[in-house]
Amino acid sequence: MNILFICSKNKWRSRTAETIFKNNGQHVVRSAGTEASARIRVSQKDINWADKIYVMELKHEFKIRKNFTLNKSTKLEILGIPDDYPYMNPELIDILTTLLSHEFTTGY
């Protein structure tokens, strides 16, 4: 399964999620951001690639649905993680691993 994590600038939250889950042996993982200033800006190609998209906030879902066409089979889920945590913050890692324990088993 191809999983895409999305936040605003792809510097903290989605990038952390990609880092901790990318070598899980179960899924292929990428990350991107919705803003023009994002480290990696989400594209229609990314959306088409993804089987499942996790966005950090409701505003990200809104931007994805407004600006891109989702495949009917693509699942999109809001994680509800505010932009309060820097890259690889231990609390952010705990939140992500708790919220996504059903999706991933990690050795992180």
N, C-alpha and C positions, 0 to 999 in steps of 0.2 A: 504494500500500500504506500502511496506517495502522500506525505503529510507536509503541509505548508503552514508555518507560523507567521502571523502578521501583527505588527504594531505600527507605530507612527513613523519612526526614523530608522528602524532596524539596527539600533545601536545597543539597546539594553535588553528588553524583554524577549522579543522574538529571536534575537541573536543568542541569548542565553538558552532558550528552549532548543534551538537548533544544536548548539554546542553540547548540551547534556544528553540529547536523544539521538544524535546523528549516527552513532556507532552501536545502536541497540540490536542490530542483527535481525530485526523484524520488519522495519519500515525504512523507506528512503525519506530523508527529512531535509527541508530547505526553510529559509526564512526570507522575509521581505518587509518593506515598509510602505505606507500609503502616501507619505508626504514627498514633495518634489526634492527635498533635501535628504531623503533616506539614503542610507549606505547602499542598499540594493532596493530599488523601487519595484513594487509589484507590477507585473504586466499581465496581459491576457494570456500569454504563453504560460506563465506560472499558474494562473487560474485553471487553464486547460490541463496542465500536468497533474494537478492535485486531485487526489481522491477524497481527501479530508482537509479542511482549512480550519485552523484554530486562530481566532482573533482575540486580542487582549481586551478590547472594550467594544461597547455597542457602536461607537462612532466608526470603528473600523469595519464592522459589518455593513453599516450604512454606506460607507464609501465604496466597498467592494460591490455591493448590490447595485449602486448607482452607476458606477463606472465600468463594470465588467459583466459579461454574460457567464453565469455558472452553468456547468453541465447539470442535467437533471439528477444524475447520480452522485454529484459532489455534495458531501455533508459539510455544513458550516456550523461551528460552535463558538460561542462567546465564553471566554474564560473569566472575565470580570477582574482582571489584574490591572490596577492603576499604575500610572507612570511614576512610581515612587522608588524604584529599585535600580541601582546601576548594574552594569553587566557582571554576571556571575556572582551577584549578591547571594549569600547563603540563605537568607529568608526567601528570596525569589526562587531559588532552586528548590527549597522545601515546598513552597506553594505549587510550583509546576509539577514536581514529582507526586505530590498528594493528589492534585486534580487529575493527573493523567496516568495514575497507577493502573487503571483499567486498560489503558492503551499500550503502555510500555512497561517492560521490565528493564531496569538499567543496572549497570554495574558502577554507575557514577558514584 
